[in-house]
Structure formats: structure tokens, C-alpha cells
Amino acid sequence: MKKTVIAGFAALMMGLGAITFAGPGNAAPEPPHIAGQIMVKFRVDAAAVGVLRRHGLSDGPWIGSTGARLIKVPAGKELQLIDALSLNPNVEYAEPDHVVTAATDQPNVDYFPRQYALHNTGQEFTSTMGVKVAGGTPDADVDAVEAWAKTTGAGIRVAVLDTGVTNSHDDISSQVVERVNYSDAATGEDIYGHGTHVAGIIAAIKNTVGVSGVCPDCDILDGKVLNDQGSGSTSSIAKGIGWAVEKEAKVINMSLGQRVSSRTLEIAVNNAWKAGAVIVAAAGNAGTQAKIYPGAYANVIAVAATDNKNVKASFSTYGKWVDVAAPGVSVYSTFPNGSFVLGTQNNRSHGYDIASGTSMASPIVAGVAALVWSTSAGTGNASVRDKVESSADENIYGTGMYWANGLVNACDAVGCVRP
């Protein structure tokens, strides 16, 4: 969509495993945390063993480069020990290791005509599983096709911190250059399906079959931080962020979130920003203004979701803390070829199908950021973020109310020449 005068917002969600929020007027319940472990950062590292021993605990491994440790504790005693440790002057903080979930919705190739987010002609189509997607508004897209005339992002590394990326899909597996598994799953394979869909949105190969990613020549760093049920922990996310930095990711995408802030997670995000990465995350799928993390941190681009008519998705979290918007309703992308959890539970097809959520909007923005990195404007993460946000289409209804800037525009972000 050509930039005109206002801005929009983007967010992604996946129904199954989606982040949950308290209803209006209700007190939020204590968010779930991982049993049997907590995160502790000491002011004086040399004091750690002694402090822990006084509480019957042993030292634990570092959580990435955050300076915090993951400490094993008796199940059910997490909050009690956090309170006790927090009283010690040698402890900077102690906090729960909260549960983090993928952000998606209901289900709704060759398949490029179904990718309205990249090129919207007002097309209607029927998904692989027979779901009819009504026609949208022509040019309600991010102008990816126009941007490709200038760059396809060759060699830019994008980290996908998610449920993993399948290793057996012709459209995305060859784009993966490094893999790691920080989840509690037995393998790094994407059994859930969410990560493969997200990765395809970013970097599926641009050829004559299947779909194309926003940044089709980007490299993917596959960081599995969520397990085979689409759930993970704050500490696993923090480790994944640290790994992405070590592997020189220019962009880190997190289509996930938790309802409470974490000092460990924020440190990991800030370290990644200081190292030069652009961090992008889903704004959430609660349909409210409730913040989720890491999306709400200052050094993260928070993304809301729109549909194929440039209207805010009903499920999308919103607010002035959300930075931009991108398409996140019935987004067509890759899924594992074999059986996967989302396919079974949400009636999604093997290989390719649609999904909705701020989880789908976030990788679109990550792909745009990667394209910018590959141009002369990619001089640093601050300049890349500025290009992504300042070039967003401000004419989308909701700018300044639902999100701060607008609907991202790949062509304007990379400075392409329009036909």
C-alpha cells in the first residue's frame, strides 16, 4: 500500500496457545509459572553460593547474558523462596519463571494469489481446508512486491524464537542456517506448527511454487524456545535472545508473550538492542489495551494486526504502546508437511494454510526490517527501526489510537521506486 497520510498497526495471534488476559473489570489472576525453578540475579556473584545454601538451594546455570541464574527449588515453594531471597541485600532480584505462549487464532498455494498481505488485488480465495476468505480492499497490503525490485534481503539473518521450524519443507527448511532447542521438548522439530508458519511469512523462497516470504532471500536462525504444545518459559526466551545475538541476528522475531514483565527478559531484550539487533514482537490477541511482554518493552517494535480491508482485527491488542500494524488475519504461509498439533486441533492443512493472529503480523514487520537492513539505510538498528516506523502508512484508521505509527510499507521503508 502506498504511503499517504496516516499510520496503522500490526499484531498477530493464533487461537490455540494464545495469550490470555483478565476480562474488563476483573482482577488478573496470578499468571502461571514453571514449577520447580526461579530466576535470581545477585548483586555480588561471589555471594551466590552462600546465599542459596542458607535456603537449602544449589547454584544454577546462567540465563543467556542476562546475569541471572536459573535456580532449582522445591515445587510449590517458588513464591515463598522468591520472597525470602528478595530480603537479602546481595540479591538484586528474584522472580518466577513465567509460562510464555505462542500468540495465534482459528484456521481459516501456485499459492501466491492467496497472499493478500504482500499483494492485495481484492482477491477472494478458499483455503486448502475449504475456508472461504472474502475479498478485501485492493492495495491493503505492505507493498512487498514493489520492494523486491530493490532488494530481497540476501544474507540478512532473522532469528525466529518460536516452536521450531520444520526441517522437511521445500519452501522454508533450506533457509534455516542455524538451529538450537531451549524448550523442554525432546527434539527441535516443529511438532506444534506455529514456528514454521511464522518462518514462512518471513523468508519462504520466492520461486514458482508455494508461497513467498516478505524477505525471501533472508537466512533464518531457528531458536526453539516453545515446546510441542506452544508453551515455554521466560528463561527459555531469554536464552534464545542471547543465542540469536551470538549468531549475529540482525532481526529477532518473537510471536509470543506473557502478561507480566520480567526483569530477566527485559535485560535480555536490552542486551540484544545494545548488540545491534532489531527486536519485533506480537502485541497480543486479547482485543484489549493490556500490555504483553516482550512486546511492550521500549526496545521492541510491538505489532498489532489488521485484516485485508485495513481494519484492526477484532482480536488484536491495541493502544499507544503498540508501534505499528501489519496484516494478521487469514495469512497464508507454510506448515509442516506431516502431522502437527495446530493441524489436528484447528483443522489446518499440511504444507500450507492460513492462520490469524498478531503472531502472523509480527513476522511481516520482521521481514520488512530485514529488507531495510540490506539497503544503504541499514546503518544500525536505530536507523532500521526508524525507517520501518516512519514509513508506515498513516492513513489507516486507528493511528494514534490503536497504534503509534501505521501499517508497515516495505516499498517506502526500502526507498523503492514505484512503477
C-alpha positions as CSV (number, residue, x, y, z in Angstrom):
1,M,0.0,0.0,0.0
2,K,1.4,3.4,-1.0
3,K,2.0,5.7,2.0
4,T,-0.4,8.7,2.1
5,V,-1.1,10.4,5.4
6,I,-1.9,8.4,8.5
7,A,-0.5,5.2,10.2
8,G,-1.7,1.8,11.1
9,F,-0.9,-1.1,13.4
10,A,0.0,-4.8,13.2
11,A,-0.4,-7.7,15.6
12,L,-0.5,-11.5,15.3
13,M,-2.4,-14.3,17.1
14,M,-3.0,-18.0,17.0
15,G,-6.1,-19.2,18.8
16,L,-4.6,-22.3,20.2
17,G,-1.9,-21.4,22.8
18,A,-2.9,-17.7,22.6
19,I,-2.0,-15.4,25.4
20,T,-4.9,-15.0,27.8
21,F,-5.8,-11.8,29.7
22,A,-8.2,-10.9,32.5
23,G,-11.6,-9.6,31.4
24,P,-12.5,-6.0,31.8
25,G,-13.1,-5.1,35.5
26,N,-11.7,-8.3,36.8
27,A,-8.6,-8.7,38.9
28,A,-6.0,-10.6,36.9
29,P,-5.1,-13.9,38.4
30,E,-1.5,-14.8,39.3
31,P,0.0,-15.7,35.9
32,P,1.2,-19.3,35.7
33,H,4.9,-20.0,36.2
34,I,7.2,-23.0,35.8
35,A,7.1,-25.3,38.8
36,G,10.4,-26.1,40.5
37,Q,12.6,-23.2,39.3
38,I,13.0,-19.5,39.7
39,M,15.3,-16.8,38.3
40,V,17.7,-15.0,40.6
41,K,20.3,-12.2,39.9
42,F,22.8,-11.4,42.6
43,R,24.5,-8.0,43.2
44,V,27.6,-9.8,44.2
45,D,28.2,-13.1,42.3
46,A,30.6,-14.4,44.9
47,A,27.9,-14.4,47.5
48,A,25.5,-16.6,45.4
49,V,26.5,-20.0,46.7
50,G,26.4,-18.9,50.3
51,V,23.0,-17.1,50.0
52,L,21.5,-20.1,48.2
53,R,22.9,-22.6,50.7
54,R,21.2,-20.8,53.6
55,H,17.9,-21.6,51.9
56,G,18.8,-25.2,51.1
57,L,19.4,-24.4,47.4
58,S,22.2,-25.0,44.9
59,D,23.7,-22.7,42.3
60,G,22.3,-23.0,38.8
61,P,23.2,-22.1,35.2
62,W,23.4,-18.6,33.7
63,I,20.4,-17.5,31.7
64,G,22.0,-16.2,28.5
65,S,23.9,-13.0,29.0
66,T,21.3,-11.5,31.5
67,G,23.5,-12.1,34.6
68,A,20.6,-14.0,36.2
69,R,20.7,-17.7,37.2
70,L,18.1,-20.4,36.9
71,I,17.7,-22.0,40.3
72,K,16.0,-25.3,41.1
73,V,13.6,-25.1,44.0
74,P,11.1,-27.5,45.6
75,A,7.9,-27.4,43.5
76,G,5.2,-25.3,45.2
77,K,7.8,-23.2,47.1
78,E,8.7,-20.8,44.3
79,L,6.9,-17.7,45.5
80,Q,7.9,-18.3,49.2
81,L,11.6,-18.6,48.3
82,I,11.4,-15.6,46.0
83,D,10.1,-13.5,48.9
84,A,12.8,-14.8,51.2
85,L,15.7,-14.3,48.7
86,S,14.5,-10.8,47.9
87,L,15.1,-9.7,51.5
88,N,18.9,-10.5,51.1
89,P,20.9,-7.4,50.2
90,N,23.1,-9.5,48.0
91,V,20.2,-10.3,45.7
92,E,19.3,-7.8,43.0
93,Y,16.0,-9.6,42.3
94,A,14.3,-13.0,42.3
95,E,11.3,-13.7,40.2
96,P,9.1,-16.6,38.8
97,D,10.0,-18.2,35.5
98,H,6.6,-17.4,33.9
99,V,4.9,-19.5,31.2
100,V,5.1,-18.0,27.8
101,T,2.8,-19.0,24.9
102,A,2.6,-18.6,21.2
103,A,0.3,-15.8,20.0
104,T,-2.5,-17.4,17.1
105,D,-6.3,-17.9,16.2
106,Q,-8.7,-20.0,14.3
107,P,-7.8,-21.6,11.0
108,N,-9.3,-20.1,8.2
109,V,-0.5,-22.4,-3.0
110,D,0.9,-21.5,-7.0
111,Y,-0.4,-20.1,-3.7
112,F,0.9,-16.5,-4.1
113,P,-2.6,-15.2,-5.1
114,R,-3.7,-16.1,-1.6
115,Q,-1.0,-13.9,0.0
116,Y,-3.0,-10.6,0.1
117,A,-0.7,-9.3,2.8
118,L,2.0,-8.9,0.2
119,H,-0.1,-8.0,-2.9
120,N,-3.8,-7.3,-2.4
121,T,-5.9,-7.1,-5.5
122,G,-9.2,-7.5,-3.6
123,Q,-8.9,-11.3,-4.3
124,E,-11.1,-13.8,-2.5
125,F,-9.9,-17.4,-2.1
126,T,-10.7,-20.7,-0.5
127,S,-8.1,-22.2,1.9
128,T,-6.7,-25.7,1.5
129,M,-9.2,-26.9,4.1
130,G,-12.2,-25.2,2.4
131,V,-12.4,-22.0,4.4
132,K,-13.6,-19.1,2.2
133,V,-11.8,-15.8,2.6
134,A,-13.8,-12.9,1.4
135,G,-12.3,-10.3,-1.0
136,G,-10.6,-7.4,0.6
137,T,-9.7,-3.8,-0.4
138,P,-7.2,-3.5,-3.3
139,D,-3.8,-2.3,-2.1
140,A,-4.5,-3.1,1.5
141,D,-1.1,-4.7,1.8
142,V,2.5,-3.9,2.6
143,D,3.8,-3.5,-0.9
144,A,6.3,-6.3,-0.7
145,V,6.3,-7.0,-4.5
146,E,7.3,-3.4,-5.2
147,A,10.1,-3.6,-2.6
148,W,11.5,-6.7,-4.2
149,A,12.5,-4.7,-7.2
150,K,15.1,-3.1,-5.0
151,T,16.1,-5.8,-2.5
152,T,15.1,-9.3,-1.4
153,G,17.3,-9.2,1.7
154,A,20.1,-11.6,0.7
155,G,22.2,-12.8,3.6
156,I,20.3,-10.9,6.4
157,R,19.9,-13.2,9.4
158,V,16.5,-13.2,11.1
159,A,16.0,-15.2,14.3
160,V,12.7,-16.9,14.8
161,L,12.2,-17.6,18.5
162,D,9.2,-19.9,18.5
163,T,8.2,-23.6,18.4
164,G,10.9,-24.5,15.9
165,V,11.0,-24.7,12.1
166,T,10.4,-27.9,10.3
167,N,13.4,-29.5,8.6
168,S,11.5,-31.0,5.7
169,H,9.6,-28.3,3.8
170,D,10.8,-27.3,0.4
171,D,9.7,-23.7,0.8
172,I,11.4,-22.9,4.1
173,S,13.8,-25.6,5.5
174,S,16.7,-24.6,3.3
175,Q,16.5,-21.0,4.5
176,V,17.5,-22.2,8.0
177,V,21.2,-21.8,8.7
178,E,21.4,-22.5,12.4
179,R,19.2,-24.3,14.9
180,V,19.0,-24.6,18.7
181,N,16.5,-26.1,21.2
182,Y,16.0,-24.3,24.5
183,S,12.5,-25.7,25.1
184,D,11.7,-28.8,27.2
185,A,10.7,-30.7,24.1
186,A,12.8,-33.8,23.2
187,T,13.7,-32.6,19.7
188,G,14.0,-29.3,17.8
189,E,11.4,-30.3,15.2
190,D,8.3,-28.2,14.9
191,I,5.6,-30.5,16.2
192,Y,3.2,-27.6,17.0
193,G,3.3,-25.9,13.7
194,H,3.4,-22.2,14.8
195,G,7.1,-21.6,14.2
196,T,7.1,-23.0,10.6
197,H,4.2,-20.7,9.7
198,V,6.0,-17.7,11.2
199,A,9.2,-18.5,9.4
200,G,7.5,-18.9,6.1
201,I,5.9,-15.4,6.4
202,I,9.4,-14.0,6.9
203,A,11.5,-16.0,4.4
204,A,9.8,-18.6,2.3
205,I,11.6,-19.0,-1.0
206,K,10.4,-16.8,-3.9
207,N,10.0,-19.3,-6.8
208,T,7.3,-20.7,-8.9
209,V,5.7,-23.0,-6.2
210,G,4.2,-22.5,-2.8
211,V,4.4,-19.1,-1.1
212,S,6.9,-16.3,-0.7
213,G,8.2,-14.6,2.4
214,V,8.5,-10.9,2.9
215,C,12.3,-11.2,2.8
216,P,12.7,-14.3,0.5
217,D,16.5,-14.3,0.5
218,C,16.9,-13.9,4.2
219,D,18.6,-16.5,6.4
220,I,16.6,-18.0,9.3
221,L,18.1,-18.7,12.7
222,D,15.7,-21.3,14.2
223,G,15.6,-20.9,18.0
224,K,13.1,-23.3,19.5
225,V,12.0,-21.7,22.8
226,L,8.4,-23.0,22.9
227,N,7.6,-26.7,23.3
228,D,5.4,-29.1,21.3
229,Q,2.3,-27.6,22.9
230,G,3.2,-24.0,22.1
231,S,4.3,-23.1,25.6
232,G,7.7,-22.1,27.1
233,S,9.3,-20.2,29.9
234,T,10.7,-16.7,30.4
235,S,14.1,-18.2,30.9
236,S,14.0,-20.2,27.6
237,I,13.0,-17.0,25.8
238,A,15.9,-15.1,27.4
239,K,18.3,-17.8,26.4
240,G,17.0,-17.7,22.9
241,I,17.6,-14.0,22.6
242,G,21.1,-14.4,23.8
243,W,21.7,-17.2,21.3
244,A,20.3,-15.0,18.5
245,V,22.8,-12.2,19.4
246,E,25.7,-14.7,19.4
247,K,24.7,-15.9,15.9
248,E,24.6,-12.2,14.7
249,A,20.9,-11.9,14.0
250,K,20.0,-8.5,12.5
251,V,16.3,-9.1,13.4
252,I,14.7,-11.1,16.2
253,N,11.1,-12.1,15.9
254,M,9.0,-13.2,18.8
255,S,5.4,-14.2,18.0
256,L,4.8,-14.9,21.7
257,G,4.3,-13.2,25.0
258,Q,3.4,-13.2,28.7
259,R,1.1,-10.9,30.7
260,V,3.7,-9.8,33.3
261,S,7.0,-8.1,32.9
262,S,10.2,-9.8,33.8
263,R,13.5,-8.1,34.7
264,T,15.4,-11.1,33.2
265,L,13.5,-10.8,29.9
266,E,13.9,-7.1,29.7
267,I,17.7,-7.3,30.3
268,A,17.9,-9.9,27.5
269,V,16.0,-7.6,25.2
270,N,18.1,-4.6,26.1
271,N,21.3,-6.5,25.6
272,A,20.1,-7.5,22.1
273,W,19.3,-3.9,21.3
274,K,22.7,-2.8,22.5
275,A,24.3,-5.5,20.4
276,G,22.6,-4.0,17.3
277,A,19.6,-6.2,16.7
278,V,16.1,-5.0,15.8
279,I,13.6,-6.8,18.0
280,V,10.0,-7.4,16.8
281,A,7.2,-9.0,18.8
282,A,3.4,-9.6,18.7
283,A,1.2,-7.1,20.6
284,G,-1.2,-9.9,21.7
285,N,-4.6,-11.3,20.9
286,A,-6.7,-10.1,23.8
287,G,-8.6,-7.4,22.0
288,T,-7.8,-5.0,24.8
289,Q,-5.2,-2.5,25.7
290,A,-3.5,-4.8,28.1
291,K,0.3,-4.9,27.6
292,I,2.2,-8.1,27.0
293,Y,5.9,-8.7,27.1
294,P,8.4,-8.6,25.4
295,G,6.2,-6.5,23.0
296,A,5.7,-3.7,25.5
297,Y,9.4,-3.1,26.2
298,A,10.8,0.2,24.8
299,N,13.4,-1.6,22.6
300,V,10.9,-3.8,20.9
301,I,8.6,-3.0,17.9
302,A,5.2,-4.1,19.1
303,V,2.9,-5.2,16.2
304,A,-0.9,-5.2,16.0
305,A,-3.0,-7.0,13.4
306,T,-5.2,-5.8,10.6
307,D,-7.4,-7.6,8.0
308,N,-7.5,-7.5,4.2
309,K,-9.5,-4.3,4.3
310,N,-7.0,-2.4,6.6
311,V,-9.3,-2.7,9.6
312,K,-8.0,-3.6,13.0
313,A,-8.5,-7.3,13.7
314,S,-11.1,-7.8,16.4
315,F,-8.7,-9.9,18.4
316,S,-5.8,-7.6,18.2
317,T,-4.4,-5.9,21.3
318,Y,-4.0,-2.2,20.8
319,G,-3.0,1.1,22.4
320,K,-0.5,3.9,22.1
321,W,2.2,1.5,23.4
322,V,1.8,-0.6,20.1
323,D,4.2,0.7,17.5
324,V,2.9,-0.5,14.1
325,A,0.4,-2.7,12.4
326,A,0.5,-5.4,9.7
327,P,-1.9,-7.9,8.2
328,G,-2.7,-10.7,10.6
329,V,-6.0,-12.2,9.5
330,S,-6.1,-15.3,7.3
331,V,-2.4,-15.0,6.5
332,Y,-1.3,-17.8,4.1
333,S,2.1,-19.5,4.8
334,T,3.9,-22.7,5.4
335,F,3.0,-25.5,7.8
336,P,4.8,-28.8,8.4
337,N,4.2,-31.5,5.8
338,G,3.5,-34.2,8.4
339,S,1.1,-34.3,11.3
340,F,1.3,-31.2,13.6
341,V,-0.7,-30.1,16.7
342,L,-2.3,-27.0,15.1
343,G,-3.3,-29.0,12.1
344,T,-5.1,-31.6,14.2
345,Q,-6.7,-29.2,16.7
346,N,-7.6,-26.3,14.4
347,N,-8.2,-28.2,11.2
348,R,-5.2,-26.8,9.3
349,S,-3.8,-28.4,6.2
350,H,-0.3,-30.0,5.9
351,G,2.2,-28.0,3.9
352,Y,0.3,-24.6,3.5
353,D,-2.7,-22.9,5.0
354,I,-4.0,-19.8,6.7
355,A,-3.6,-18.7,10.3
356,S,-4.6,-15.5,12.1
357,G,-3.1,-13.6,15.0
358,T,-0.6,-10.9,15.9
359,S,1.8,-13.9,15.6
360,M,1.3,-13.6,11.8
361,A,1.6,-9.8,11.8
362,S,4.9,-9.6,13.7
363,P,6.9,-11.7,11.1
364,I,5.7,-9.4,8.4
365,V,7.3,-6.5,10.2
366,A,10.4,-8.5,10.9
367,G,10.7,-9.2,7.2
368,V,10.3,-5.6,6.3
369,A,13.0,-4.7,8.9
370,A,15.3,-7.3,7.3
371,L,14.8,-5.8,3.9
372,V,15.8,-2.4,5.2
373,W,18.9,-3.9,6.8
374,S,20.0,-4.9,3.2
375,T,19.8,-1.4,1.9
376,S,22.0,1.7,2.4
377,A,19.6,2.8,5.1
378,G,20.7,-0.3,7.2
379,T,23.5,1.5,9.1
380,G,22.3,0.4,12.5
381,N,19.3,-0.9,14.4
382,A,18.1,2.6,15.4
383,S,18.1,3.7,11.7
384,V,16.3,0.5,10.6
385,R,13.6,0.8,13.2
386,D,13.1,4.4,12.3
387,K,12.7,3.5,8.6
388,V,10.2,0.8,9.5
389,E,8.1,3.1,11.7
390,S,8.4,6.4,9.9
391,S,7.5,4.9,6.5
392,A,4.3,3.2,7.8
393,D,1.1,4.3,6.2
394,E,-0.6,6.8,8.5
395,N,-3.9,6.8,6.6
396,I,-5.0,3.6,8.3
397,Y,-7.9,4.3,10.7
398,G,-6.7,3.9,14.2
399,T,-3.3,5.6,14.0
400,G,-2.6,7.4,17.3
401,M,-5.4,5.4,19.0
402,Y,-4.8,1.8,18.2
403,W,-1.0,2.1,17.4
404,A,1.5,4.9,17.3
405,N,2.6,4.8,13.6
406,G,0.7,2.9,10.9
407,L,0.6,-0.1,8.6
408,V,4.1,-1.0,7.6
409,N,5.1,-0.5,4.0
410,A,8.0,-2.4,2.6
411,C,8.4,-0.3,-0.5
412,D,8.6,3.0,1.3
413,A,10.8,1.5,4.0
414,V,13.5,0.5,1.5
415,G,13.0,3.5,-0.7
416,C,11.9,1.7,-3.8
417,V,10.9,3.4,-7.0
418,R,7.2,2.8,-7.7
419,P,6.1,1.9,-11.3
